[in-house]
């Protein structure tokens, strides 16, 4: 399927989705968000895709927030609807049954930072900056940032970042746990692809179940989360992949997973 604001490329069961508005610093317009939602729906059901990489075109920006020209003209009701729609689309990323890895190639601000936070894992170029500067525009984060950022960096640091609107450099983001790895700009995509392949080398059913256990379990009380984990553990033990994985371990060889 062709997109106006996205570029989608496939290689070795990896789908690389690029927000392709470099002249606008890959700002998340209504068109971008609508196309991203359609793209995610297709990737979720594509058994040939085992991992997704999300990045931005060019070297300046991953996504430098929402499209301010669009935001400036919203009524309060339209703004609430825009926020709810953005939250739903980022929830699509978080709930995708395969890992989504953000390759943060530059500025990830406002909605761009929220987009990265919704991804499973985050790698950043050493030139990247991340933050939620909405208060500088008289706004607050509206795509789930007030929920996801505290869970990643802690409530105290999240409050500081949100209330001051200040961004952090890549190395500080790494120290805070906001990103998982920082690499030179020219190594960002190769490093992200290598991480995706490492995950893809494991049992695909186990990866899917682990994603469910973490995402769904983190929203539940402890006892319910443990019940969910035990149920998913049981499902994993019913798979051919589990039999192959344990047999390969005993036989001291690499497993040959089939995703069944």
C-alpha positions as protocol buffer text, in pm:
chain_id: "A"
residue {
  index: 1
  type: UNK
  ca { x: 0 y: 0 z: 0 }
}
residue {
  index: 2
  type: UNK
  ca { x: 125 y: 348 z: -87 }
}
residue {
  index: 3
  type: UNK
  ca { x: 144 y: 628 z: 171 }
}
residue {
  index: 4
  type: UNK
  ca { x: 191 y: 1003 z: 135 }
}
residue {
  index: 5
  type: UNK
  ca { x: 368 y: 1061 z: 466 }
}
residue {
  index: 6
  type: UNK
  ca { x: 526 y: 724 z: 543 }
}
residue {
  index: 7
  type: UNK
  ca { x: 789 y: 511 z: 376 }
}
residue {
  index: 8
  type: UNK
  ca { x: 760 y: 137 z: 447 }
}
residue {
  index: 9
  type: UNK
  ca { x: 1042 y: -103 z: 355 }
}
residue {
  index: 10
  type: UNK
  ca { x: 1074 y: -477 z: 417 }
}
residue {
  index: 11
  type: UNK
  ca { x: 1389 y: -682 z: 466 }
}
residue {
  index: 12
  type: UNK
  ca { x: 1443 y: -1020 z: 634 }
}
residue {
  index: 13
  type: UNK
  ca { x: 1106 y: -1014 z: 817 }
}
residue {
  index: 14
  type: UNK
  ca { x: 1173 y: -660 z: 943 }
}
residue {
  index: 15
  type: UNK
  ca { x: 941 y: -376 z: 844 }
}
residue {
  index: 16
  type: UNK
  ca { x: 1103 y: -33 z: 861 }
}
residue {
  index: 17
  type: UNK
  ca { x: 846 y: 246 z: 889 }
}
residue {
  index: 18
  type: UNK
  ca { x: 979 y: 597 z: 830 }
}
residue {
  index: 19
  type: UNK
  ca { x: 782 y: 914 z: 898 }
}
residue {
  index: 20
  type: UNK
  ca { x: 867 y: 1096 z: 576 }
}
residue {
  index: 21
  type: UNK
  ca { x: 815 y: 1470 z: 630 }
}
residue {
  index: 22
  type: UNK
  ca { x: 1174 y: 1593 z: 675 }
}
residue {
  index: 23
  type: UNK
  ca { x: 1081 y: 1945 z: 561 }
}
residue {
  index: 24
  type: UNK
  ca { x: 845 y: 1962 z: 864 }
}
residue {
  index: 25
  type: UNK
  ca { x: 1085 y: 1775 z: 1097 }
}
residue {
  index: 26
  type: UNK
  ca { x: 851 y: 1476 z: 1061 }
}
residue {
  index: 27
  type: UNK
  ca { x: 575 y: 1651 z: 1258 }
}
residue {
  index: 28
  type: UNK
  ca { x: 281 y: 1422 z: 1338 }
}
residue {
  index: 29
  type: UNK
  ca { x: 1 y: 1570 z: 1132 }
}
residue {
  index: 30
  type: UNK
  ca { x: -347 y: 1421 z: 1114 }
}
residue {
  index: 31
  type: UNK
  ca { x: -245 y: 1260 z: 785 }
}
residue {
  index: 32
  type: UNK
  ca { x: 65 y: 1101 z: 941 }
}
residue {
  index: 33
  type: UNK
  ca { x: -133 y: 961 z: 1233 }
}
residue {
  index: 34
  type: UNK
  ca { x: -408 y: 824 z: 1010 }
}
residue {
  index: 35
  type: UNK
  ca { x: -159 y: 655 z: 779 }
}
residue {
  index: 36
  type: UNK
  ca { x: 41 y: 524 z: 1074 }
}
residue {
  index: 37
  type: UNK
  ca { x: -272 y: 362 z: 1218 }
}
residue {
  index: 38
  type: UNK
  ca { x: -352 y: 194 z: 884 }
}
residue {
  index: 39
  type: UNK
  ca { x: 9 y: 77 z: 852 }
}
residue {
  index: 40
  type: UNK
  ca { x: 13 y: -68 z: 1204 }
}
residue {
  index: 41
  type: UNK
  ca { x: -311 y: -255 z: 1144 }
}
residue {
  index: 42
  type: UNK
  ca { x: -156 y: -419 z: 840 }
}
residue {
  index: 43
  type: UNK
  ca { x: 169 y: -505 z: 1016 }
}
residue {
  index: 44
  type: UNK
  ca { x: -15 y: -658 z: 1312 }
}
residue {
  index: 45
  type: UNK
  ca { x: -175 y: -915 z: 1084 }
}
residue {
  index: 46
  type: UNK
  ca { x: 128 y: -978 z: 861 }
}
residue {
  index: 47
  type: UNK
  ca { x: 283 y: -1309 z: 972 }
}
residue {
  index: 48
  type: UNK
  ca { x: 581 y: -1241 z: 749 }
}
residue {
  index: 49
  type: UNK
  ca { x: 684 y: -946 z: 967 }
}
residue {
  index: 50
  type: UNK
  ca { x: 856 y: -1041 z: 1292 }
}
residue {
  index: 51
  type: UNK
  ca { x: 977 y: -697 z: 1405 }
}
residue {
  index: 52
  type: UNK
  ca { x: 910 y: -332 z: 1322 }
}
residue {
  index: 53
  type: UNK
  ca { x: 1157 y: -42 z: 1321 }
}
residue {
  index: 54
  type: UNK
  ca { x: 1009 y: 308 z: 1350 }
}
residue {
  index: 55
  type: UNK
  ca { x: 1219 y: 610 z: 1254 }
}
residue {
  index: 56
  type: UNK
  ca { x: 1211 y: 953 z: 1090 }
}
residue {
  index: 57
  type: UNK
  ca { x: 1342 y: 1074 z: 757 }
}
residue {
  index: 58
  type: UNK
  ca { x: 1667 y: 1271 z: 754 }
}
residue {
  index: 59
  type: UNK
  ca { x: 1911 y: 1328 z: 1039 }
}
residue {
  index: 60
  type: UNK
  ca { x: 1742 y: 1617 z: 1222 }
}
residue {
  index: 61
  type: UNK
  ca { x: 1427 y: 1467 z: 1365 }
}
residue {
  index: 62
  type: UNK
  ca { x: 1262 y: 1141 z: 1463 }
}
residue {
  index: 63
  type: UNK
  ca { x: 941 y: 1341 z: 1503 }
}
residue {
  index: 64
  type: UNK
  ca { x: 940 y: 1695 z: 1636 }
}
residue {
  index: 65
  type: UNK
  ca { x: 595 y: 1682 z: 1791 }
}
residue {
  index: 66
  type: UNK
  ca { x: 247 y: 1739 z: 1657 }
}
residue {
  index: 67
  type: UNK
  ca { x: 175 y: 1971 z: 1367 }
}
residue {
  index: 68
  type: UNK
  ca { x: 145 y: 2307 z: 1548 }
}
residue {
  index: 69
  type: UNK
  ca { x: -39 y: 2475 z: 1261 }
}
residue {
  index: 70
  type: UNK
  ca { x: -313 y: 2214 z: 1295 }
}
residue {
  index: 71
  type: UNK
  ca { x: -322 y: 2234 z: 1675 }
}
residue {
  index: 72
  type: UNK
  ca { x: -353 y: 2612 z: 1681 }
}
residue {
  index: 73
  type: UNK
  ca { x: -693 y: 2602 z: 1512 }
}
residue {
  index: 74
  type: UNK
  ca { x: -859 y: 2327 z: 1716 }
}
residue {
  index: 75
  type: UNK
  ca { x: -1168 y: 2387 z: 1928 }
}
residue {
  index: 76
  type: UNK
  ca { x: -1163 y: 2232 z: 2278 }
}
residue {
  index: 77
  type: UNK
  ca { x: -1383 y: 1946 z: 2160 }
}
residue {
  index: 78
  type: UNK
  ca { x: -1166 y: 1886 z: 1853 }
}
residue {
  index: 79
  type: UNK
  ca { x: -856 y: 1895 z: 2074 }
}
residue {
  index: 80
  type: UNK
  ca { x: -1001 y: 1631 z: 2306 }
}
residue {
  index: 81
  type: UNK
  ca { x: -1088 y: 1413 z: 2008 }
}
residue {
  index: 82
  type: UNK
  ca { x: -737 y: 1461 z: 1863 }
}
residue {
  index: 83
  type: UNK
  ca { x: -582 y: 1357 z: 2193 }
}
residue {
  index: 84
  type: UNK
  ca { x: -802 y: 1047 z: 2223 }
}
residue {
  index: 85
  type: UNK
  ca { x: -729 y: 949 z: 1865 }
}
residue {
  index: 86
  type: UNK
  ca { x: -354 y: 993 z: 1915 }
}
residue {
  index: 87
  type: UNK
  ca { x: -365 y: 787 z: 2235 }
}
residue {
  index: 88
  type: UNK
  ca { x: -548 y: 507 z: 2053 }
}
residue {
  index: 89
  type: UNK
  ca { x: -290 y: 499 z: 1772 }
}
residue {
  index: 90
  type: UNK
  ca { x: 3 y: 490 z: 2014 }
}
residue {
  index: 91
  type: UNK
  ca { x: -177 y: 212 z: 2202 }
}
residue {
  index: 92
  type: UNK
  ca { x: -175 y: 24 z: 1870 }
}
residue {
  index: 93
  type: UNK
  ca { x: 205 y: 42 z: 1875 }
}
residue {
  index: 94
  type: UNK
  ca { x: 230 y: -71 z: 2236 }
}
residue {
  index: 95
  type: UNK
  ca { x: -8 y: -363 z: 2184 }
}
residue {
  index: 96
  type: UNK
  ca { x: 139 y: -482 z: 1853 }
}
residue {
  index: 97
  type: UNK
  ca { x: 207 y: -859 z: 1887 }
}
residue {
  index: 98
  type: UNK
  ca { x: 566 y: -811 z: 1774 }
}
residue {
  index: 99
  type: UNK
  ca { x: 844 y: -581 z: 1894 }
}
residue {
  index: 100
  type: UNK
  ca { x: 850 y: -222 z: 1769 }
}
residue {
  index: 101
  type: UNK
  ca { x: 1193 y: -59 z: 1801 }
}
residue {
  index: 102
  type: UNK
  ca { x: 1230 y: 317 z: 1778 }
}
residue {
  index: 103
  type: UNK
  ca { x: 1541 y: 437 z: 1595 }
}
residue {
  index: 104
  type: UNK
  ca { x: 1554 y: 794 z: 1728 }
}
residue {
  index: 105
  type: UNK
  ca { x: 1761 y: 976 z: 1470 }
}
residue {
  index: 106
  type: UNK
  ca { x: 1722 y: 1333 z: 1601 }
}
residue {
  index: 107
  type: UNK
  ca { x: 1467 y: 1544 z: 1786 }
}
residue {
  index: 108
  type: UNK
  ca { x: 1191 y: 1342 z: 1956 }
}
residue {
  index: 109
  type: UNK
  ca { x: 981 y: 1615 z: 2112 }
}
residue {
  index: 110
  type: UNK
  ca { x: 620 y: 1631 z: 2225 }
}
residue {
  index: 111
  type: UNK
  ca { x: 422 y: 1381 z: 2024 }
}
residue {
  index: 112
  type: UNK
  ca { x: 749 y: 1248 z: 1884 }
}
residue {
  index: 113
  type: UNK
  ca { x: 872 y: 1159 z: 2233 }
}
residue {
  index: 114
  type: UNK
  ca { x: 533 y: 1006 z: 2311 }
}
residue {
  index: 115
  type: UNK
  ca { x: 560 y: 804 z: 1989 }
}
residue {
  index: 116
  type: UNK
  ca { x: 900 y: 671 z: 2100 }
}
residue {
  index: 117
  type: UNK
  ca { x: 769 y: 592 z: 2449 }
}
residue {
  index: 118
  type: UNK
  ca { x: 499 y: 370 z: 2298 }
}
residue {
  index: 119
  type: UNK
  ca { x: 763 y: 154 z: 2128 }
}
residue {
  index: 120
  type: UNK
  ca { x: 892 y: -168 z: 2282 }
}
residue {
  index: 121
  type: UNK
  ca { x: 1257 y: -57 z: 2279 }
}
residue {
  index: 122
  type: UNK
  ca { x: 1435 y: 269 z: 2196 }
}
residue {
  index: 123
  type: UNK
  ca { x: 1776 y: 330 z: 2039 }
}
residue {
  index: 124
  type: UNK
  ca { x: 1899 y: 686 z: 1999 }
}
residue {
  index: 125
  type: UNK
  ca { x: 2161 y: 852 z: 1783 }
}
residue {
  index: 126
  type: UNK
  ca { x: 2417 y: 1046 z: 1986 }
}
residue {
  index: 127
  type: UNK
  ca { x: 2269 y: 1365 z: 1836 }
}
residue {
  index: 128
  type: UNK
  ca { x: 1914 y: 1296 z: 1956 }
}
residue {
  index: 129
  type: UNK
  ca { x: 1719 y: 1500 z: 2210 }
}
residue {
  index: 130
  type: UNK
  ca { x: 1398 y: 1390 z: 2381 }
}
residue {
  index: 131
  type: UNK
  ca { x: 1139 y: 1584 z: 2576 }
}
residue {
  index: 132
  type: UNK
  ca { x: 781 y: 1696 z: 2629 }
}
residue {
  index: 133
  type: UNK
  ca { x: 781 y: 2075 z: 2578 }
}
residue {
  index: 134
  type: UNK
  ca { x: 403 y: 2120 z: 2550 }
}
residue {
  index: 135
  type: UNK
  ca { x: 378 y: 2360 z: 2847 }
}
residue {
  index: 136
  type: UNK
  ca { x: 581 y: 2609 z: 2645 }
}
residue {
  index: 137
  type: UNK
  ca { x: 283 y: 2627 z: 2409 }
}
residue {
  index: 138
  type: UNK
  ca { x: 24 y: 2643 z: 2686 }
}
residue {
  index: 139
  type: UNK
  ca { x: -57 y: 2273 z: 2641 }
}
residue {
  index: 140
  type: UNK
  ca { x: 8 y: 1943 z: 2814 }
}
residue {
  index: 141
  type: UNK
  ca { x: 117 y: 1613 z: 2657 }
}
residue {
  index: 142
  type: UNK
  ca { x: -188 y: 1454 z: 2495 }
}
residue {
  index: 143
  type: UNK
  ca { x: -72 y: 1127 z: 2339 }
}
residue {
  index: 144
  type: UNK
  ca { x: -12 y: 936 z: 2662 }
}
residue {
  index: 145
  type: UNK
  ca { x: 305 y: 1115 z: 2770 }
}
residue {
  index: 146
  type: UNK
  ca { x: 181 y: 1196 z: 3121 }
}
residue {
  index: 147
  type: UNK
  ca { x: 125 y: 822 z: 3173 }
}
residue {
  index: 148
  type: UNK
  ca { x: 419 y: 657 z: 2997 }
}
residue {
  index: 149
  type: UNK
  ca { x: 701 y: 895 z: 3093 }
}
residue {
  index: 150
  type: UNK
  ca { x: 655 y: 851 z: 3473 }
}
residue {
  index: 151
  type: UNK
  ca { x: 655 y: 472 z: 3428 }
}
residue {
  index: 152
  type: UNK
  ca { x: 985 y: 490 z: 3240 }
}
residue {
  index: 153
  type: UNK
  ca { x: 1186 y: 755 z: 3427 }
}
residue {
  index: 154
  type: UNK
  ca { x: 992 y: 782 z: 3755 }
}
residue {
  index: 155
  type: UNK
  ca { x: 731 y: 1033 z: 3866 }
}
residue {
  index: 156
  type: UNK
  ca { x: 976 y: 1292 z: 4003 }
}
residue {
  index: 157
  type: UNK
  ca { x: 1187 y: 1319 z: 3689 }
}
residue {
  index: 158
  type: UNK
  ca { x: 882 y: 1303 z: 3465 }
}
residue {
  index: 159
  type: UNK
  ca { x: 727 y: 1596 z: 3651 }
}
residue {
  index: 160
  type: UNK
  ca { x: 1046 y: 1796 z: 3611 }
}
residue {
  index: 161
  type: UNK
  ca { x: 1063 y: 1728 z: 3237 }
}
residue {
  index: 162
  type: UNK
  ca { x: 693 y: 1796 z: 3179 }
}
residue {
  index: 163
  type: UNK
  ca { x: 666 y: 2110 z: 3396 }
}
residue {
  index: 164
  type: UNK
  ca { x: 988 y: 2272 z: 3269 }
}
residue {
  index: 165
  type: UNK
  ca { x: 938 y: 2156 z: 2911 }
}
residue {
  index: 166
  type: UNK
  ca { x: 1313 y: 2100 z: 2884 }
}
residue {
  index: 167
  type: UNK
  ca { x: 1452 y: 1822 z: 2666 }
}
residue {
  index: 168
  type: UNK
  ca { x: 1741 y: 1591 z: 2747 }
}
residue {
  index: 169
  type: UNK
  ca { x: 2035 y: 1486 z: 2532 }
}
residue {
  index: 170
  type: UNK
  ca { x: 2081 y: 1125 z: 2427 }
}
residue {
  index: 171
  type: UNK
  ca { x: 2335 y: 1036 z: 2696 }
}
residue {
  index: 172
  type: UNK
  ca { x: 2113 y: 1178 z: 2972 }
}
residue {
  index: 173
  type: UNK
  ca { x: 1817 y: 991 z: 2823 }
}
residue {
  index: 174
  type: UNK
  ca { x: 2025 y: 674 z: 2848 }
}
residue {
  index: 175
  type: UNK
  ca { x: 2111 y: 744 z: 3212 }
}
residue {
  index: 176
  type: UNK
  ca { x: 1742 y: 795 z: 3291 }
}
residue {
  index: 177
  type: UNK
  ca { x: 1638 y: 475 z: 3114 }
}
residue {
  index: 178
  type: UNK
  ca { x: 1441 y: 674 z: 2857 }
}
residue {
  index: 179
  type: UNK
  ca { x: 1640 y: 502 z: 2581 }
}
residue {
  index: 180
  type: UNK
  ca { x: 1809 y: 163 z: 2590 }
}
residue {
  index: 181
  type: UNK
  ca { x: 2119 y: 236 z: 2381 }
}
residue {
  index: 182
  type: UNK
  ca { x: 2297 y: 536 z: 2230 }
}
residue {
  index: 183
  type: UNK
  ca { x: 2504 y: 491 z: 1914 }
}
residue {
  index: 184
  type: UNK
  ca { x: 2673 y: 721 z: 1660 }
}
residue {
  index: 185
  type: UNK
  ca { x: 2426 y: 861 z: 1407 }
}
residue {
  index: 186
  type: UNK
  ca { x: 2572 y: 656 z: 1119 }
}
residue {
  index: 187
  type: UNK
  ca { x: 2536 y: 334 z: 1319 }
}
residue {
  index: 188
  type: UNK
  ca { x: 2178 y: 386 z: 1432 }
}
residue {
  index: 189
  type: UNK
  ca { x: 1989 y: 182 z: 1172 }
}
residue {
  index: 190
  type: UNK
  ca { x: 2244 y: -105 z: 1160 }
}
residue {
  index: 191
  type: UNK
  ca { x: 2237 y: -126 z: 1542 }
}
residue {
  index: 192
  type: UNK
  ca { x: 1857 y: -120 z: 1546 }
}
residue {
  index: 193
  type: UNK
  ca { x: 1837 y: -392 z: 1282 }
}
residue {
  index: 194
  type: UNK
  ca { x: 2088 y: -604 z: 1474 }
}
residue {
  index: 195
  type: UNK
  ca { x: 1875 y: -576 z: 1788 }
}
residue {
  index: 196
  type: UNK
  ca { x: 1564 y: -671 z: 1591 }
}
residue {
  index: 197
  type: UNK
  ca { x: 1740 y: -976 z: 1447 }
}
residue {
  index: 198
  type: UNK
  ca { x: 1857 y: -1083 z: 1791 }
}
residue {
  index: 199
  type: UNK
  ca { x: 1497 y: -1082 z: 1915 }
}
residue {
  index: 200
  type: UNK
  ca { x: 1377 y: -1256 z: 1597 }
}
residue {
  index: 201
  type: UNK
  ca { x: 1623 y: -1538 z: 1661 }
}
residue {
  index: 202
  type: UNK
  ca { x: 1417 y: -1648 z: 1960 }
}
residue {
  index: 203
  type: UNK
  ca { x: 1085 y: -1833 z: 1964 }
}
residue {
  index: 204
  type: UNK
  ca { x: 829 y: -1601 z: 1797 }
}
residue {
  index: 205
  type: UNK
  ca { x: 540 y: -1733 z: 2006 }
}
residue {
  index: 206
  type: UNK
  ca { x: 741 y: -1677 z: 2324 }
}
residue {
  index: 207
  type: UNK
  ca { x: 821 y: -1321 z: 2216 }
}
residue {
  index: 208
  type: UNK
  ca { x: 453 y: -1253 z: 2153 }
}
residue {
  index: 209
  type: UNK
  ca { x: 350 y: -1401 z: 2488 }
}
residue {
  index: 210
  type: UNK
  ca { x: 623 y: -1210 z: 2673 }
}
residue {
  index: 211
  type: UNK
  ca { x: 497 y: -884 z: 2521 }
}
residue {
  index: 212
  type: UNK
  ca { x: 145 y: -968 z: 2639 }
}
residue {
  index: 213
  type: UNK
  ca { x: 264 y: -1058 z: 2988 }
}
residue {
  index: 214
  type: UNK
  ca { x: 450 y: -729 z: 3033 }
}
residue {
  index: 215
  type: UNK
  ca { x: 198 y: -493 z: 2871 }
}
residue {
  index: 216
  type: UNK
  ca { x: -117 y: -645 z: 3015 }
}
residue {
  index: 217
  type: UNK
  ca { x: 36 y: -748 z: 3347 }
}
residue {
  index: 218
  type: UNK
  ca { x: 173 y: -401 z: 3421 }
}
residue {
  index: 219
  type: UNK
  ca { x: -183 y: -267 z: 3425 }
}
residue {
  index: 220
  type: UNK
  ca { x: -310 y: -528 z: 3672 }
}
residue {
  index: 221
  type: UNK
  ca { x: -283 y: -574 z: 4050 }
}
residue {
  index: 222
  type: UNK
  ca { x: 7 y: -802 z: 4146 }
}
residue {
  index: 223
  type: UNK
  ca { x: -202 y: -1115 z: 4205 }
}
residue {
  index: 224
  type: UNK
  ca { x: -391 y: -1079 z: 3877 }
}
residue {
  index: 225
  type: UNK
  ca { x: -68 y: -1012 z: 3691 }
}
residue {
  index: 226
  type: UNK
  ca { x: 83 y: -1331 z: 3831 }
}
residue {
  index: 227
  type: UNK
  ca { x: -227 y: -1527 z: 3727 }
}
residue {
  index: 228
  type: UNK
  ca { x: -192 y: -1388 z: 3376 }
}
residue {
  index: 229
  type: UNK
  ca { x: 179 y: -1473 z: 3367 }
}
residue {
  index: 230
  type: UNK
  ca { x: 110 y: -1832 z: 3477 }
}
residue {
  index: 231
  type: UNK
  ca { x: -157 y: -1872 z: 3209 }
}
residue {
  index: 232
  type: UNK
  ca { x: 74 y: -1741 z: 2937 }
}
residue {
  index: 233
  type: UNK
  ca { x: 356 y: -1961 z: 3067 }
}
residue {
  index: 234
  type: UNK
  ca { x: 123 y: -2256 z: 3028 }
}
residue {
  index: 235
  type: UNK
  ca { x: 42 y: -2156 z: 2670 }
}
residue {
  index: 236
  type: UNK
  ca { x: 413 y: -2132 z: 2591 }
}
residue {
  index: 237
  type: UNK
  ca { x: 467 y: -2484 z: 2724 }
}
residue {
  index: 238
  type: UNK
  ca { x: 203 y: -2612 z: 2483 }
}
residue {
  index: 239
  type: UNK
  ca { x: 399 y: -2499 z: 2175 }
}
residue {
  index: 240
  type: UNK
  ca { x: 625 y: -2696 z: 1944 }
}
residue {
  index: 241
  type: UNK
  ca { x: 877 y: -2413 z: 1984 }
}
residue {
  index: 242
  type: UNK
  ca { x: 905 y: -2483 z: 2356 }
}
residue {
  index: 243
  type: UNK
  ca { x: 972 y: -2852 z: 2285 }
}
residue {
  index: 244
  type: UNK
  ca { x: 1232 y: -2760 z: 2024 }
}
residue {
  index: 245
  type: UNK
  ca { x: 1396 y: -2498 z: 2246 }
}
residue {
  index: 246
  type: UNK
  ca { x: 1437 y: -2726 z: 2545 }
}
residue {
  index: 247
  type: UNK
  ca { x: 1551 y: -3018 z: 2326 }
}
residue {
  index: 248
  type: UNK
  ca { x: 1810 y: -2798 z: 2155 }
}
residue {
  index: 249
  type: UNK
  ca { x: 1941 y: -2684 z: 2493 }
}
residue {
  index: 250
  type: UNK
  ca { x: 1987 y: -3044 z: 2611 }
}
residue {
  index: 251
  type: UNK
  ca { x: 2148 y: -3140 z: 2280 }
}
residue {
  index: 252
  type: UNK
  ca { x: 2376 y: -2833 z: 2289 }
}
residue {
  index: 253
  type: UNK
  ca { x: 2270 y: -2696 z: 1951 }
}
residue {
  index: 254
  type: UNK
  ca { x: 2089 y: -2393 z: 1819 }
}
residue {
  index: 255
  type: UNK
  ca { x: 1708 y: -2426 z: 1815 }
}
residue {
  index: 256
  type: UNK
  ca { x: 1511 y: -2423 z: 1492 }
}
residue {
  index: 257
  type: UNK
  ca { x: 1193 y: -2237 z: 1584 }
}
residue {
  index: 258
  type: UNK
  ca { x: 890 y: -2254 z: 1357 }
}
residue {
  index: 259
  type: UNK
  ca { x: 652 y: -2020 z: 1539 }
}
residue {
  index: 260
  type: UNK
  ca { x: 416 y: -2303 z: 1632 }
}
